[in-house]
Amino acid sequence: MIDLYYWTTPNGHKVTIFLEETGLPYNVIPINIGKGEQFKAEFLAVSPNNRIPALVDRDPPGGGKPISVFESGAMLVYLAEKSGRFLPPVSQPDKRADTMQWLFWQMGGLGPMSGQNNHFSNYAVDKLQYAMDRYRNEVNRLYGVMNKRLADRPYLAGEYSIADMACYPWVVPHERQGQKIADFPHLKKWLDSIAERPAVVRAYAKAKEVNPSMGGIRTAEERAILFGQTAASIDQAAKAAAGGR
């Protein structure tokens, strides 16, 4: 059984999509990041970066003690190797490298740039035009990269893989990102095809079960918890979470 520490964010969706695709048994442990649950000692023992998602595999390959993994990209690689699916084996180095480079492209580019775009456009109290333009334009460029890549293939690495699972949840909110998906026809076709996959439908349905009021940051308390963190503020939040148990 896999314990999945999860909240309804793009990075969280990556892992539920994989688990639904493979049928690996898992148990969702919600971590409400708007309430500061990511600072509880139990979660920090699994994810020292106080970010979701994270997992504990209680039935690891080869047996032995449970294995914990944080960082969504590392989790996808771990689960792909555990299940033998959606990541080519080392005996196919060209296909494996292709999948891995697009996974890391998402981790280093599409995700962070989309996150910054969302923050400065939708959450920042001070509307800095330079920052809004900078990140919106960079997301537009990255969509263009994907659109060109998908012009002659159905998926980023040819066959459906963890690279697609990593990228898809970050393209779903394209309107919130200030992008016109119709400007990227190959990307739109890819997006629509993945949205129809039964496992993806199940993953997003589970998200609604976990967090029926999915959406943005709504309160000053949530803003204080999620934005402007420093090492000192995180220590204080962890102490507060420990005191609230």
C-alpha positions, 0 to 999 in steps of 0.5 A: 500500500502507498500512503499519498500525502496530497493536496489538490494542486497540479503537482498533486494531480501528477501522482494521482493520475499515475496511480489511477493509470497503473492501479497501484493501491494507495491511500490518500492522506490530505494535507490542507496547505491552506491550513498549514498542515504541511508543517506538522511533524508527521508530514515533515518526516516524509517531506522535509521541504514542507511541500506536497505531494509526498509518499510512503511506499509500505510495500517497496520493491524487494521488500524491506522497510517502507520507503518515503519519497518527496518531490513530484518528479522523483515520485513519478520516476520511483513509481514508474520503476516500481510498476515497470510502466510509463518510463522506458527501461534502461535497456532503451536508453534513447527512449528513456532519456527522451522521457526523462528530459521532458519530465525535467523540462516540466520540473525546471520550467513549465511548473515554476514559470506557471507558478510564478505567473499565477502568483504575480497575476492573481495573488500578488497584492502589488501588481508589478507589470514587469513581473506579470508580463515576464512570466506570462510571456515565458509560459507562452513560450513554453506552450509554444515549445510543447506545441512544436514538439507535439506537431508530429507525435501524440505525446511528448516522448512519443508514447504516453509517459510520466512526462505527459502526466507531469505536464498535463496538470500545469496546462489545464488552467491555461485560461488562468495562465492568460493563454489562448489554447486555440493558438496552440492546436497541437497542444490543445489536441494533446490536452483534450486526448489526455483529459478523456483518459479514464484514469485522468477523469478518476484522478480529478474526481478524487480531487473534488472528493478531497477538496470540494471547494478547489480554487485559489487562495481566499483568505489573509490567513491562507496568504500568510501561510503560503506566501513569504515564508522564511526559515524562521517563519517555517520553524514558527509554523511547525511549532504552532502545528505541533502545539495544535495536535 
